[in-house]
Amino acid sequence: MAIYGYARTDSAQIDEQAVSLSASGCDLVFSDFRISADAPGDGWRTLVDTVQPGDTVRVLGWSRLTRSVSTARFMEAALADLGVRVEVLEARP
């Protein structure tokens, strides 16, 4: 079972997120350089196409991925529907 990371931001912090996720033990980190109010992009779609049941996806925090609660819930539910465990490395405020 693989551990993947997913990072998303509209600033240079994308590299910082990717480094943090890699350092946490992710085998591969997918990312999208997009405005947080937008829908997930190609990195998200590639992640969803790659994961297998039993895999883990790590994110630093939902607030880093999107400002939309409904988008965060969609992303979390989509991974759960695929049988993928989600780990959030930073506690929610």
Secondary structure, DSSP 4 states (H G I P E B T S, - for coil): --EEEEEEESSTHHHHHHHHHHHTT-SEEEEEE--TTSPP-HHHHHHHHH--TT-EEEES-HHHH-S-HHHHHHHHHHHHHTT-EEEESS---
